[in-house]
Amino acid sequence: MFQGSIRRKKSNEYSLAFDLLWSGFMYGMTDGILLSVLPVLATWQAFTLLGWTANWPGKILVGVIAVLANALVTSAYHLGYPEFRGEKIITARGQIYLSTN
C-alpha cells in the first residue's frame, strides 16, 4: 500500500563525486578560509595600517588580538547552530588553534 508513495531518488555515478567535491572540498575550504584566515588577516592588516606592528611587542599584541578576533567570529558562527549552543561552543572554538599553527 505504501510502496507506491515512496519514490527513490535515481542515483547516478556522478552524485557521490559531486557531493564529495562540493561539500567536502569547496565548502570546507570556503568555510575554513572565512572562519580561520579572514579574521586573522583582516585584524593584522588593520593594525599594520595603524602602525602597531612596527616593533616586536606590537606584533605580539596584534597576534593576540587576531586570535581573539578569530575566536569571536568562530563563536558567532557556531552559535547559529542549535547543536553548538551551551557548553558545546567551547569545543567548537577549539578550531582557533588551527589558525595559530
HUDAUR-V455507 format. One record per pair of residues at least 24 apart in sequence whose ideal C-beta (glycine too) atoms are under 10 Angstrom apart, sorted by sequence separation. I is the first residue (numbers start at 0). J is the second residue. D is the distance in Angstrom with one decimal. If there is no record, write none. Layout:
i->[I & I]
j->[J & J]
d->[D & D]
This chain:
i->[41 & 42 & 70 & 71 & 39 & 40 & 42 & 43 & 69 & 70 & 73 & 39 & 42 & 69 & 38 & 39 & 41 & 42 & 68 & 69 & 38 & 41 & 67 & 69 & 70 & 38 & 39 & 40 & 66 & 69 & 38 & 39 & 42 & 66 & 69 & 37 & 38 & 41 & 37 & 38 & 66 & 36 & 38 & 39 & 65 & 66 & 35 & 38 & 65 & 34 & 37 & 38 & 35 & 62 & 34 & 35 & 33 & 34 & 33 & 34 & 34 & 33 & 34 & 30 & 39 & 38 & 40 & 35 & 39 & 34 & 35 & 38 & 39 & 34 & 35 & 36 & 37 & 35 & 36 & 31 & 34 & 35 & 30 & 34 & 35 & 31 & 31]
j->[65 & 66 & 94 & 95 & 64 & 65 & 67 & 68 & 94 & 95 & 98 & 65 & 68 & 95 & 65 & 66 & 68 & 69 & 95 & 96 & 66 & 69 & 95 & 97 & 98 & 67 & 68 & 69 & 95 & 98 & 68 & 69 & 72 & 96 & 99 & 68 & 69 & 72 & 69 & 70 & 98 & 69 & 71 & 72 & 98 & 99 & 69 & 72 & 99 & 69 & 72 & 73 & 72 & 99 & 72 & 73 & 72 & 73 & 73 & 75 & 76 & 76 & 77 & 76 & 95 & 95 & 98 & 94 & 98 & 94 & 95 & 98 & 99 & 95 & 96 & 97 & 98 & 97 & 98 & 94 & 97 & 98 & 94 & 98 & 99 & 97 & 98]
d->[8.5 & 8.8 & 9.0 & 9.6 & 9.7 & 8.2 & 8.5 & 9.4 & 8.5 & 4.9 & 8.9 & 4.4 & 4.5 & 5.0 & 7.1 & 7.3 & 7.6 & 8.0 & 9.8 & 9.8 & 9.1 & 10.0 & 8.9 & 9.5 & 9.5 & 9.3 & 7.0 & 9.9 & 6.2 & 5.4 & 4.5 & 5.4 & 9.8 & 9.1 & 8.2 & 9.6 & 4.6 & 9.4 & 8.9 & 8.7 & 7.3 & 8.9 & 7.5 & 9.4 & 8.4 & 5.9 & 6.5 & 4.4 & 9.0 & 7.7 & 7.8 & 8.0 & 8.8 & 8.3 & 6.3 & 7.7 & 8.2 & 5.3 & 10.0 & 9.8 & 5.9 & 8.3 & 8.9 & 8.7 & 9.3 & 9.4 & 9.8 & 6.9 & 5.6 & 6.9 & 7.6 & 8.2 & 8.5 & 9.0 & 10.0 & 10.0 & 9.9 & 6.0 & 6.8 & 8.7 & 9.5 & 4.1 & 10.0 & 8.4 & 9.5 & 8.0 & 9.0]
